[in-house]
Amino acid sequence: MQVDPYSPDELLAMGVECGKNVRIDRSVVLINPQHIVLGHDVRIDCFCVLSASSHRIQIGSWVHIACGCYLFGGSGSINIGDFCNLSSRVCLYTANDDYTGGHLTNPLVPDEFRDVQEGSVTLQNHVIIGSGSVVLPDVSFGLGASVGALSLVKDDVREFDIVGGTPARIVGRRGRELLELEKKVRQRYAEES
C-alpha cells in the first residue's frame, strides 16, 4: 500500500522551506523542520531521518534521497547540491565520538569527558553516494564526486573522483558529460516555469 506524501501545506505548517514538486514520504522523521530547506523536484523516500539544529540542512533541486537514509546535522550544517543522489541506508554525520582514546562516549556523558569531532558535510552538485555508505563530520565532496556502496568517507573527495572502500580511497574518475545534460534539464525547467 502506497502512502501519500506530505502535502505542500503540511510541510509549510511544519516550517520546512521547499520548492515545487517535493515528495516526502509520511514515514520520514523531520527533527527541527524549521531548519530544513529543500529546492524543487526533491524526493525523500520512506524511513529516513533528517535531524537539523540551528545548523541547517539545505538540499538543492533534482535530489533523491532513497529509503533508510539518516542525515544527522546536530553539530554542523549539511548542504546537498543539485542533482545529487543518496542511495539507501546512507548516513551523514556532523559529529562523531573518538572511539580510539581514553574518552567516554555518547551524548549523555558531559562534554568534558568526551572527544567529539564536529564539522559540516557538503556535497557539491552531481554527487552520488552509494548504498550503505557512511560519511563522517567535516567532509566535503567536490562537483561530480562519486562514492561506491558500503564505503566509509572520512576525508574530502575531489571533484569527479570516484572513491570506495573502508576507508574510502580513489578508484577512478567520473566523466564530465553530465554537465551538458544539466544545462538541458535547467533549460527545460526554465521553459516550463
C-alpha positions, -999 to 999 in steps of 0.1 A, spaced: 0 0 0 14 34 -10 11 63 14 5 98 1 35 121 7 32 152 29 13 179 11 30 213 5 6 228 31 17 203 57 54 209 50 48 247 53 29 242 86 59 223 99 82 251 89 100 234 61 110 257 33 106 240 -1 102 245 -38 78 228 -62 73 191 -67 87 180 -33 77 145 -23 84 134 12 71 100 25 50 103 56 73 79 74 102 104 72 111 119 105 119 156 104 136 169 135 136 207 138 119 211 104 121 249 106 159 245 99 153 223 67 154 239 33 145 220 1 148 230 -35 124 219 -62 120 183 -75 132 166 -43 121 132 -33 128 117 1 117 80 4 104 61 34 121 56 68 146 85 65 156 108 94 166 144 88 178 159 121 186 196 119 197 220 145 204 257 142 229 244 116 206 239 87 201 210 64 199 225 29 190 203 0 192 216 -36 170 207 -66 166 174 -85 178 154 -55 167 119 -45 173 105 -10 164 68 -10 149 48 18 166 45 52 190 74 49 200 94 80 212 130 80 224 140 115 231 177 114 232 185 151 268 198 152 272 213 117 253 221 86 245 196 59 245 211 24 235 190 -6 238 205 -41 216 200 -72 214 166 -90 227 146 -60 216 111 -50 219 93 -17 213 56 -22 195 36 5 210 34 40 235 63 36 244 81 68 258 116 70 272 127 104 282 161 116 295 148 150 314 116 159 329 104 191 366 94 192 365 57 200 403 52 200 413 72 230 406 71 267 374 92 265 339 83 273 313 82 245 276 90 239 256 122 242 246 115 278 281 120 291 292 155 299 313 171 271 344 175 293 348 137 294 343 132 256 364 138 225 340 147 197 349 155 161 324 180 146 320 197 113 297 203 84 291 179 54 289 195 20 280 178 -13 285 199 -44 263 193 -75 261 158 -90 275 139 -60 264 103 -58 268 83 -26 263 45 -28 241 23 -6 252 17 30 280 43 30 289 64 60 302 100 58 319 113 89 320 150 100 339 178 83 339 162 48 333 180 15 326 164 -18 336 182 -50 315 186 -81 305 152 -96 323 131 -68 310 96 -65 312 71 -36 308 33 -41 285 13 -19 295 3 17 322 30 19 335 49 49 343 85 39 363 105 64 383 128 41 373 152 14 366 139 -21 379 159 -50 356 168 -80 348 139 -103 368 114 -82 352 80 -76 361 66 -42 352 34 -25 362 11 4 368 14 41 383 39 45 374 53 10 402 57 -15 403 68 -51 393 41 -75 386 61 -107 374 92 -123 339 102 -134 330 117 -169 321 153 -172 294 148 -199 267 152 -172 274 189 -171 260 193 -207 229 173 -197 225 195 -166 223 226 -190 195 209 -209 175 200 -178 178 235 -165 168 250 -198 137 227 -200 128 237 -164 131 274 -172 108 269 -203 82 251 -183 81 276 -154 
